[in-house]
Amino acid sequence: MMEKVDAIIIGAGVVGLAIAARLSNKLNNVLIVDKNASFGEETSSRNSEVIHAGIYYPQHSLKAKLCVQGKEKLYQYCKDRGIPHQRLGKLLVAHGEAEEQHLTKTIKQAALNDVNDLVWLTADELKKSNPALHATAALLSPSTGIIDSHRYMQALLAEIEHNNGQFVGKTTFIKADNNNDGFVVTLNSQDEIMQLHCDYLINSGGLHSTKVAENISDLKKSHIPTLYYCRGHYFSYQGRSPFTQLIYPLPESHGLGIHASLDIGGQLKFGPDTQYIDDIDYEVSPLLKAKFVAAIQRYYPSLDSERLQPAYSGIRPKLEGPNDGFKDFVIQSENVHGLKGLVNLFGIDSPGLTSSLAIAEYVDERLAI
């Protein structure tokens, strides 16, 4: 007899862990697997660790809906479990009249997404509260914050294990064959080929989600989108931070611009930029420093470039290519692809961390367990 589990989640990033935790409260035997040795080794541990407010995304998009819902769920989850986090707030800064008009539009867009707490700050108010900051105006987003993402993922894993679920690392997904009674999933766990039967199969493979989907039998290729790798680099800033809040320029076409963020320990870092790449590569070239200095000095003119050092990079799994406009999260269930018990998640880039608990609820609802 083949060993059977209730659900298999492929990919132990923050979203996969959140889904597994949610399902483990309903199912007796949930398994989450990852090709890496530990959880969250890719996109989930290589980001800004920001809890986003849900300001910019188009109204009614999944990114808008799940970010706003997920933000409050995440703050409550952190509070209930003692996960380090802070509602620092962020300043979205403008330079000149044209950018200030963009701030006005941002207030309207935020309101469409049920984010109604933005506060307009004048140049004089900014000088008093943030003397190192250069801007003619800014929007304060008080519900934006930061989180210790590793501790958050540890808490999700603890919840999974408390509910008799299991995480297995160093385990690569090979294929899944659909039958009338679920899926037969073939895995390579440390060079041992094994097969498990499950009722529910969740593809939360992040950067590898389309490769996973290509190896699910009976899933039509038309349901598998093109995925792009978008690398973002970060530079750390040595010494005491001049800011106590997050500082953001106006958003760019494929990201939120090179912003200033703080981690739970108070370390200041700048990034990410956006660079489309063909292969997974986490290099941070020192040659990027000049671009970072120029971008940062727009809002922090007294930047000491000697204190700015290459830190790390992350790669976002984007559905929009370098010449495309906005693309939403894609969360496919049976009503799209016709395969009962299967959910595919594609293009879960920012605000995936913020949205993770809301995404888990959304997936749970689609499965109708």
SEKOL-630549 format. One record per residue (C-alpha): residue in three letters; x, y, z. Coordinates in steps of 0.2 Angstrom, whole numbers. Example, Ala and Ser with C-alpha at 12.3 -4.5 7.8 and 13.67 -1.06 7.14 Angstrom:
! SEKOL-630549
{'Ala', {62, -22, 39}}
{'Ser', {68, -5, 36}}
***
This chain:
! SEKOL-630549
{'Met', {0, 0, 0}}
{'Met', {6, 17, -5}}
{'Glu', {8, 29, 10}}
{'Lys', {-5, 42, 11}}
{'Val', {-6, 60, 17}}
{'Asp', {-20, 72, 17}}
{'Ala', {-11, 87, 9}}
{'Ile', {6, 90, 1}}
{'Ile', {13, 108, 0}}
{'Ile', {27, 110, -12}}
{'Gly', {38, 125, -7}}
{'Ala', {42, 130, 11}}
{'Gly', {43, 149, 9}}
{'Val', {32, 160, 20}}
{'Val', {17, 157, 9}}
{'Gly', {19, 138, 8}}
{'Leu', {21, 138, 27}}
{'Ala', {6, 149, 30}}
{'Ile', {-5, 138, 19}}
{'Ala', {2, 122, 28}}
{'Ala', {-2, 130, 45}}
{'Arg', {-19, 134, 40}}
{'Leu', {-23, 117, 32}}
{'Ser', {-15, 108, 47}}
{'Asn', {-29, 115, 58}}
{'Lys', {-42, 105, 47}}
{'Leu', {-32, 90, 41}}
{'Asn', {-23, 77, 51}}
{'Asn', {-8, 74, 40}}
{'Val', {0, 89, 31}}
{'Leu', {17, 88, 23}}
{'Ile', {27, 102, 17}}
{'Val', {42, 99, 6}}
{'Asp', {56, 110, 0}}
{'Lys', {72, 106, -11}}
{'Asn', {82, 116, 1}}
{'Ala', {88, 110, 18}}
{'Ser', {78, 122, 28}}
{'Phe', {62, 133, 26}}
{'Gly', {62, 150, 18}}
{'Glu', {79, 150, 10}}
{'Glu', {75, 159, -6}}
{'Thr', {63, 174, -8}}
{'Ser', {56, 173, 9}}
{'Ser', {73, 177, 17}}
{'Arg', {79, 189, 5}}
{'Asn', {67, 204, 5}}
{'Ser', {64, 220, 15}}
{'Glu', {54, 212, 29}}
{'Val', {41, 225, 27}}
{'Ile', {23, 224, 32}}
{'His', {14, 233, 18}}
{'Ala', {-1, 244, 19}}
{'Gly', {-9, 240, 2}}
{'Ile', {-8, 257, -5}}
{'Tyr', {-4, 256, -23}}
{'Tyr', {-12, 240, -30}}
{'Pro', {-26, 242, -42}}
{'Gln', {-43, 241, -34}}
{'His', {-51, 223, -33}}
{'Ser', {-34, 215, -37}}
{'Leu', {-29, 200, -27}}
{'Lys', {-14, 210, -22}}
{'Ala', {-24, 224, -15}}
{'Lys', {-37, 213, -6}}
{'Leu', {-25, 201, 1}}
{'Cys', {-12, 213, 7}}
{'Val', {-25, 224, 16}}
{'Gln', {-33, 208, 24}}
{'Gly', {-16, 200, 27}}
{'Lys', {-8, 215, 36}}
{'Glu', {-20, 215, 50}}
{'Lys', {-20, 196, 51}}
{'Leu', {-1, 197, 52}}
{'Tyr', {0, 210, 65}}
{'Gln', {-12, 200, 76}}
{'Tyr', {-3, 184, 73}}
{'Cys', {14, 192, 78}}
{'Lys', {5, 199, 94}}
{'Asp', {-2, 183, 99}}
{'Arg', {14, 173, 97}}
{'Gly', {27, 186, 102}}
{'Ile', {35, 188, 85}}
{'Pro', {46, 203, 84}}
{'His', {37, 217, 74}}
{'Gln', {35, 236, 74}}
{'Arg', {22, 247, 66}}
{'Leu', {36, 260, 62}}
{'Gly', {26, 269, 48}}
{'Lys', {33, 274, 32}}
{'Leu', {35, 290, 23}}
{'Leu', {32, 291, 4}}
{'Val', {42, 306, -1}}
{'Ala', {39, 318, -16}}
{'His', {51, 331, -24}}
{'Gly', {42, 345, -32}}
{'Glu', {24, 349, -39}}
{'Ala', {23, 334, -51}}
{'Glu', {28, 321, -38}}
{'Glu', {16, 329, -25}}
{'Gln', {2, 327, -38}}
{'His', {7, 309, -38}}
{'Leu', {4, 309, -19}}
{'Thr', {-13, 316, -21}}
{'Lys', {-17, 302, -33}}
{'Thr', {-10, 289, -21}}
{'Ile', {-22, 295, -7}}
{'Lys', {-36, 291, -19}}
{'Gln', {-30, 274, -24}}
{'Ala', {-27, 269, -6}}
{'Ala', {-45, 274, -1}}
{'Leu', {-51, 263, -15}}
{'Asn', {-42, 249, -7}}
{'Asp', {-49, 253, 11}}
{'Val', {-33, 261, 17}}
{'Asn', {-39, 277, 24}}
{'Asp', {-25, 282, 37}}
{'Leu', {-13, 291, 26}}
{'Val', {-7, 308, 33}}
{'Trp', {0, 322, 22}}
{'Leu', {15, 330, 29}}
{'Thr', {22, 347, 23}}
{'Ala', {41, 351, 20}}
{'Asp', {41, 361, 37}}
{'Glu', {33, 346, 46}}
{'Leu', {46, 334, 39}}
{'Lys', {61, 345, 44}}
{'Lys', {55, 345, 62}}
{'Ser', {52, 326, 62}}
{'Asn', {65, 320, 50}}
{'Pro', {79, 333, 48}}
{'Ala', {90, 322, 38}}
{'Leu', {76, 319, 25}}
{'His', {75, 330, 9}}
{'Ala', {57, 331, 2}}
{'Thr', {44, 344, -2}}
{'Ala', {30, 334, 5}}
{'Ala', {27, 316, 10}}
{'Leu', {13, 304, 15}}
{'Leu', {14, 295, 31}}
{'Ser', {7, 277, 31}}
{'Pro', {6, 273, 49}}
{'Ser', {0, 255, 46}}
{'Thr', {16, 250, 37}}
{'Gly', {28, 241, 48}}
{'Ile', {43, 228, 49}}
{'Ile', {44, 210, 55}}
{'Asp', {57, 197, 59}}
{'Ser', {52, 186, 45}}
{'His', {63, 171, 51}}
{'Arg', {54, 171, 68}}
{'Tyr', {37, 172, 59}}
{'Met', {41, 157, 48}}
{'Gln', {47, 148, 64}}
{'Ala', {31, 151, 72}}
{'Leu', {21, 144, 57}}
{'Leu', {32, 129, 57}}
{'Ala', {29, 126, 75}}
{'Glu', {10, 128, 72}}
{'Ile', {11, 115, 58}}
{'Glu', {21, 103, 69}}
{'His', {9, 106, 84}}
{'Asn', {-5, 100, 72}}
{'Asn', {5, 84, 68}}
{'Gly', {10, 91, 51}}
{'Gln', {28, 89, 45}}
{'Phe', {42, 98, 35}}
{'Val', {54, 89, 25}}
{'Gly', {69, 97, 18}}
{'Lys', {81, 92, 4}}
{'Thr', {66, 85, -5}}
{'Thr', {63, 89, -23}}
{'Phe', {47, 87, -32}}
{'Ile', {48, 76, -48}}
{'Lys', {30, 74, -54}}
{'Ala', {12, 72, -49}}
{'Asp', {0, 61, -57}}
{'Asn', {-19, 65, -56}}
{'Asn', {-31, 50, -53}}
{'Asn', {-49, 50, -48}}
{'Asp', {-44, 50, -30}}
{'Gly', {-31, 63, -28}}
{'Phe', {-13, 64, -33}}
{'Val', {2, 52, -33}}
{'Val', {17, 63, -30}}
{'Thr', {34, 57, -34}}
{'Leu', {48, 65, -23}}
{'Asn', {67, 64, -23}}
{'Ser', {72, 65, -4}}
{'Gln', {91, 64, -2}}
{'Asp', {92, 53, -17}}
{'Glu', {78, 41, -12}}
{'Ile', {64, 41, -24}}
{'Met', {47, 40, -15}}
{'Gln', {29, 41, -19}}
{'Leu', {15, 47, -9}}
{'His', {-4, 49, -11}}
{'Cys', {-13, 65, -7}}
{'Asp', {-30, 72, -8}}
{'Tyr', {-24, 90, -9}}
{'Leu', {-9, 97, -19}}
{'Ile', {-3, 115, -17}}
{'Asn', {11, 121, -28}}
{'Ser', {19, 136, -19}}
{'Gly', {35, 134, -27}}
{'Gly', {39, 152, -29}}
{'Leu', {53, 154, -42}}
{'His', {51, 136, -47}}
{'Ser', {32, 136, -47}}
{'Thr', {30, 135, -66}}
{'Lys', {43, 120, -67}}
{'Val', {32, 111, -54}}
{'Ala', {17, 115, -64}}
{'Glu', {24, 108, -80}}
{'Asn', {26, 91, -71}}
{'Ile', {8, 89, -65}}
{'Ser', {-1, 77, -76}}
{'Asp', {-17, 83, -85}}
{'Leu', {-13, 101, -81}}
{'Lys', {-15, 110, -98}}
{'Lys', {0, 120, -103}}
{'Ser', {-11, 135, -106}}
{'His', {-13, 137, -87}}
{'Ile', {5, 139, -84}}
{'Pro', {11, 157, -86}}
{'Thr', {28, 163, -91}}
{'Leu', {38, 168, -75}}
{'Tyr', {52, 181, -74}}
{'Tyr', {66, 182, -62}}
{'Cys', {68, 200, -55}}
{'Arg', {83, 202, -44}}
{'Gly', {83, 216, -31}}
{'His', {100, 221, -22}}
{'Tyr', {102, 228, -5}}
{'Phe', {115, 239, 3}}
{'Ser', {118, 240, 21}}
{'Tyr', {122, 257, 30}}
{'Gln', {135, 256, 44}}
{'Gly', {132, 266, 60}}
{'Arg', {116, 274, 68}}
{'Ser', {102, 276, 56}}
{'Pro', {96, 294, 53}}
{'Phe', {78, 288, 51}}
{'Thr', {66, 280, 63}}
{'Gln', {53, 276, 50}}
{'Leu', {54, 268, 32}}
{'Ile', {58, 280, 18}}
{'Tyr', {51, 277, 1}}
{'Pro', {52, 286, -16}}
{'Leu', {38, 286, -28}}
{'Pro', {35, 268, -35}}
{'Glu', {44, 263, -51}}
{'Ser', {36, 252, -65}}
{'His', {42, 235, -57}}
{'Gly', {45, 239, -39}}
{'Leu', {44, 252, -25}}
{'Gly', {61, 260, -28}}
{'Ile', {77, 260, -18}}
{'His', {69, 264, -1}}
{'Ala', {77, 265, 16}}
{'Ser', {71, 251, 28}}
{'Leu', {75, 246, 46}}
{'Asp', {76, 228, 53}}
{'Ile', {71, 223, 70}}
{'Gly', {88, 226, 76}}
{'Gly', {88, 244, 70}}
{'Gln', {100, 241, 55}}
{'Leu', {97, 253, 41}}
{'Lys', {97, 246, 23}}
{'Phe', {93, 252, 6}}
{'Gly', {85, 243, -8}}
{'Pro', {79, 235, -18}}
{'Asp', {82, 240, -36}}
{'Thr', {75, 230, -50}}
{'Gln', {86, 219, -63}}
{'Tyr', {78, 206, -74}}
{'Ile', {90, 191, -75}}
{'Asp', {89, 174, -84}}
{'Asp', {95, 162, -71}}
{'Ile', {95, 162, -52}}
{'Asp', {110, 171, -46}}
{'Tyr', {112, 181, -30}}
{'Glu', {127, 192, -34}}
{'Val', {128, 210, -28}}
{'Ser', {140, 219, -39}}
{'Pro', {150, 233, -30}}
{'Leu', {148, 242, -47}}
{'Leu', {129, 245, -42}}
{'Lys', {135, 257, -28}}
{'Ala', {135, 273, -39}}
{'Lys', {117, 270, -44}}
{'Phe', {112, 267, -26}}
{'Val', {121, 283, -20}}
{'Ala', {112, 294, -33}}
{'Ala', {95, 287, -29}}
{'Ile', {97, 288, -10}}
{'Gln', {104, 306, -11}}
{'Arg', {88, 312, -18}}
{'Tyr', {80, 310, -1}}
{'Tyr', {95, 309, 10}}
{'Pro', {108, 322, 3}}
{'Ser', {120, 320, 18}}
{'Leu', {122, 301, 14}}
{'Asp', {140, 295, 18}}
{'Ser', {144, 284, 4}}
{'Glu', {159, 276, 13}}
{'Arg', {146, 268, 25}}
{'Leu', {136, 260, 11}}
{'Gln', {141, 242, 8}}
{'Pro', {134, 228, -3}}
{'Ala', {123, 217, 8}}
{'Tyr', {112, 204, -1}}
{'Ser', {100, 201, -15}}
{'Gly', {83, 193, -18}}
{'Ile', {74, 187, -33}}
{'Arg', {56, 190, -36}}
{'Pro', {45, 178, -46}}
{'Lys', {36, 190, -57}}
{'Leu', {23, 187, -70}}
{'Glu', {26, 204, -78}}
{'Gly', {41, 205, -90}}
{'Pro', {52, 221, -91}}
{'Asn', {40, 229, -104}}
{'Asp', {24, 224, -96}}
{'Gly', {12, 233, -85}}
{'Phe', {4, 227, -68}}
{'Lys', {1, 208, -66}}
{'Asp', {-9, 201, -51}}
{'Phe', {-6, 186, -41}}
{'Val', {-12, 170, -50}}
{'Ile', {-20, 158, -38}}
{'Gln', {-28, 144, -48}}
{'Ser', {-40, 131, -42}}
{'Glu', {-52, 118, -49}}
{'Asn', {-63, 131, -56}}
{'Val', {-49, 136, -68}}
{'His', {-39, 121, -72}}
{'Gly', {-52, 107, -68}}
{'Leu', {-41, 97, -57}}
{'Lys', {-50, 94, -40}}
{'Gly', {-38, 97, -25}}
{'Leu', {-25, 106, -34}}
{'Val', {-20, 124, -31}}
{'Asn', {-6, 133, -41}}
{'Leu', {1, 149, -35}}
{'Phe', {11, 159, -48}}
{'Gly', {19, 176, -47}}
{'Ile', {18, 178, -28}}
{'Asp', {30, 192, -26}}
{'Ser', {28, 208, -15}}
{'Pro', {17, 209, -5}}
{'Gly', {17, 190, -3}}
{'Leu', {25, 191, 15}}
{'Thr', {11, 203, 21}}
{'Ser', {-2, 194, 12}}
{'Ser', {3, 176, 17}}
{'Leu', {-10, 173, 30}}
{'Ala', {-24, 180, 19}}
{'Ile', {-17, 170, 4}}
{'Ala', {-18, 154, 15}}
{'Glu', {-36, 158, 19}}
{'Tyr', {-40, 161, 1}}
{'Val', {-33, 144, -4}}
{'Asp', {-42, 136, 10}}
{'Glu', {-58, 143, 4}}
{'Arg', {-55, 137, -14}}
{'Leu', {-52, 119, -8}}
{'Ala', {-68, 119, 2}}
{'Ile', {-61, 106, 14}}
***
